[in-house]
Amino acid sequence: MEEGRIVVKCLGQYQVYFEEKNYICSLKGNLKKSKIKPLVGDKVLFSKENLQIETILPRQNELIRPSMANLDYGIIVTSLKDPDFSQELLNKFITFLKFYNVEPMIIFTKSDLCQNEIPYEMIEHYKSKGFLVYINNKHDEIPLNFLTSIEDKVVAFLGQTGVGKSTLINKIVPSLNQKIGEYSTVLKRGKHQTTNTILVPFNSSFIADTPGFSSVELSCFKEDFAKYYLNYDNYNADCFFKDCLHLNEKGCVIKEKIKTPYDKLDYEIYLKLQEKLSYRKDRYQK
């Protein structure tokens, strides 16, 4: 038995990557009846002789959209212009990733369109929250040195349509389209269209080529949102209630933490999104 990783899933077949080779496998009989279905990103035990996946190893996370497992890093690509920057959308992406235990990073693109008016205060705002932040334009080299140092990790680029996500990925992995084409040929898929998640080997890790991800829906409860929104979980130790939702509770310190216009907008977005969510207790009232 060998331990590999599923990099492509198509029509009941799974392409498993192991020691720089791909093996097209089917599922062992007992797995077909299991409630746990294989996902791209899964680490599995498989037989090179029988070309069967026999065991799906425990997952660190499981995402519904994009459909994949074991995502380690989510690089949020957001443009400063064309389309205009949206603090609400970026905050939703960050919360989404943190909820699934994925490390968020941020790349601000199209700085060349800002006409010397790059919003450095806003960029510093996100750095002050503890996020790794890069600024990039179409003429820059990609400053993602960390990609060459990580091992056996899965990295996905997420972002609104038109922010330059595909351009970034192709700069980082020039052979991406060629490799995806090879996958498509092997699985007889014809010309590739990103309707499924595909993992492309990059050094000793993987970059995820995912379907369009221009918006994000939060499926968490109010209690979860208070924990995973930006760094609001850091405030609970100072609040009167340790499970404070930062709304109108006694002794909430959230107002004291608002120092800048960006902090204020963060909180306004927080209140807006909280209104759309349910309390966890609703789960037990059905």
ZAMARGU-4260 file (C-alpha; in steps of 0.2 Angstrom, whole numbers, plus 5000, padded with zeros to 4 digits):
<rodrens>
0) 5000/5000/5000 | 5006/5017/4996 | 5000/5034/5002 | 4996/5046/4988 | 4985/5061/4985
5) 4970/5063/4974 | 4973/5077/4962 | 4959/5074/4949 | 4941/5067/4951 | 4931/5063/4936
10) 4917/5051/4932 | 4920/5038/4946 | 4939/5038/4943 | 4952/5046/4953 | 4970/5052/4948
15) 4982/5049/4963 | 4998/5057/4963 | 5013/5047/4971 | 5032/5050/4969 | 5030/5061/4954
20) 5018/5049/4945 | 4999/5049/4942 | 4989/5033/4944 | 4971/5032/4938 | 4962/5022/4952
25) 4944/5016/4956 | 4937/5014/4973 | 4938/4998/4983 | 4921/4990/4985 | 4918/4994/5003
30) 4923/5013/5000 | 4909/5014/4987 | 4896/5010/5000 | 4904/5022/5013 | 4896/5039/5017
35) 4913/5047/5016 | 4916/5051/4997 | 4933/5054/4990 | 4938/5073/4987 | 4952/5081/4977
40) 4965/5084/4990 | 4962/5068/5000 | 4977/5058/5006 | 4973/5040/5002 | 4981/5023/5004
45) 4980/5014/4987 | 4987/4999/4978 | 4998/5002/4963 | 4995/4984/4957 | 4976/4984/4958
50) 4974/5003/4955 | 4962/5004/4969 | 4960/5017/4983 | 4958/5007/4999 | 4958/5020/5013
55) 4954/5038/5014 | 4965/5046/5027 | 4958/5058/5040 | 4955/5076/5034 | 4960/5092/5042
60) 4946/5101/5033 | 4932/5098/5020 | 4926/5112/5009 | 4910/5112/4999 | 4914/5126/4987
65) 4926/5123/4980 | 4924/5105/4983 | 4940/5099/4990 | 4949/5093/5006 | 4965/5097/5016
70) 4967/5115/5010 | 4981/5123/5019 | 4983/5140/5012 | 4970/5151/5004 | 4977/5166/4994
75) 4964/5179/4992 | 4967/5189/4976 | 4958/5206/4977 | 4960/5221/4965 | 4962/5239/4970
80) 4954/5245/4954 | 4944/5237/4940 | 4934/5229/4949 | 4935/5241/4964 | 4941/5235/4981
85) 4927/5228/4992 | 4931/5227/5011 | 4916/5217/5014 | 4920/5204/5001 | 4938/5202/5007
90) 4932/5201/5025 | 4920/5187/5020 | 4934/5177/5011 | 4945/5179/5027 | 4931/5173/5038
95) 4927/5158/5026 | 4945/5152/5026 | 4947/5154/5045 | 4931/5144/5048 | 4938/5129/5038
100) 4955/5131/5047 | 4964/5137/5031 | 4978/5150/5033 | 4972/5166/5023 | 4984/5177/5014
105) 4980/5192/5003 | 4987/5199/4987 | 4981/5216/4981 | 4983/5217/4962 | 4982/5231/4949
110) 4991/5244/4960 | 4997/5251/4943 | 4979/5257/4940 | 4979/5268/4956 | 4988/5283/4949
115) 4999/5285/4964 | 4985/5284/4975 | 4988/5266/4982 | 4978/5265/4999 | 4993/5260/5010
120) 4983/5264/5026 | 4970/5251/5021 | 4984/5238/5016 | 4992/5242/5033 | 4976/5239/5041
125) 4976/5221/5036 | 4994/5218/5040 | 4990/5225/5058 | 4977/5211/5059 | 4991/5198/5057
130) 4988/5193/5039 | 5002/5191/5026 | 4999/5204/5013 | 5007/5207/4996 | 5004/5221/4983
135) 5006/5216/4965 | 5004/5223/4947 | 5005/5215/4930 | 5024/5221/4929 | 5029/5214/4945
140) 5038/5198/4949 | 5027/5187/4961 | 5034/5189/4979 | 5028/5173/4985 | 5044/5165/4991
145) 5035/5155/5004 | 5028/5144/4990 | 5046/5137/4987 | 5049/5133/5005 | 5033/5123/5010
150) 5031/5105/5008 | 5016/5094/5005 | 5004/5108/5006 | 4989/5113/4996 | 4987/5131/4991
155) 4971/5138/4982 | 4969/5155/4974 | 4952/5163/4978 | 4945/5179/4971 | 4932/5189/4962
160) 4931/5188/4943 | 4943/5200/4934 | 4955/5203/4949 | 4970/5194/4940 | 4969/5177/4948
165) 4973/5167/4933 | 4987/5179/4928 | 4995/5176/4945 | 4994/5158/4944 | 5001/5157/4927
170) 5016/5167/4932 | 5019/5156/4947 | 5017/5140/4937 | 5020/5143/4919 | 5017/5125/4914
175) 5000/5125/4923 | 4989/5125/4907 | 5000/5111/4900 | 4998/5100/4915 | 4980/5103/4916
180) 4979/5098/4898 | 4988/5082/4902 | 4976/5078/4915 | 4961/5081/4903 | 4969/5070/4890
185) 4972/5056/4902 | 4954/5056/4909 | 4947/5059/4891 | 4939/5075/4897 | 4942/5085/4881
190) 4947/5103/4882 | 4949/5108/4900 | 4936/5120/4908 | 4938/5124/4926 | 4922/5115/4932
195) 4931/5103/4944 | 4945/5106/4956 | 4962/5100/4950 | 4978/5100/4960 | 4994/5103/4950
200) 5010/5098/4958 | 5022/5113/4962 | 5039/5109/4969 | 5034/5098/4984 | 5017/5105/4986
205) 5001/5108/4975 | 4992/5123/4968 | 4973/5121/4966 | 4965/5126/4950 | 4947/5129/4956
210) 4930/5133/4948 | 4924/5151/4948 | 4924/5158/4966 | 4918/5176/4964 | 4907/5176/4979
215) 4906/5167/4996 | 4892/5162/5007 | 4895/5160/5025 | 4886/5144/5032 | 4892/5146/5050
220) 4881/5151/5065 | 4882/5168/5074 | 4893/5161/5088 | 4906/5154/5075 | 4906/5171/5065
225) 4911/5180/5081 | 4925/5168/5083 | 4932/5168/5065 | 4928/5186/5059 | 4945/5194/5057
230) 4954/5194/5074 | 4938/5197/5084 | 4941/5181/5094 | 4956/5190/5102 | 4944/5202/5111
235) 4934/5189/5120 | 4947/5188/5134 | 4943/5207/5138 | 4924/5206/5136 | 4913/5203/5151
240) 4906/5187/5143 | 4919/5175/5136 | 4907/5170/5123 | 4903/5188/5118 | 4895/5190/5101
245) 4901/5209/5101 | 4883/5215/5098 | 4875/5224/5113 | 4881/5213/5127 | 4886/5220/5144
250) 4905/5224/5146 | 4909/5221/5127 | 4925/5230/5123 | 4923/5230/5104 | 4919/5249/5103
255) 4936/5252/5112 | 4945/5243/5099 | 4939/5254/5085 | 4953/5266/5081 | 4952/5270/5062
260) 4939/5272/5049 | 4944/5254/5043 | 4941/5247/5060 | 4924/5256/5060 | 4919/5249/5043
265) 4925/5231/5049 | 4912/5232/5063 | 4898/5239/5052 | 4901/5224/5040 | 4902/5213/5055
270) 4884/5219/5061 | 4877/5217/5044 | 4883/5200/5041 | 4878/5194/5059 | 4860/5199/5055
275) 4859/5186/5041 | 4865/5171/5052 | 4856/5160/5065 | 4861/5156/5083 | 4868/5138/5085
280) 4853/5134/5097 | 4842/5135/5082 | 4849/5118/5077 | 4841/5110/5092 | 4824/5118/5090
285) 4819/5108/5075
</rodrens>
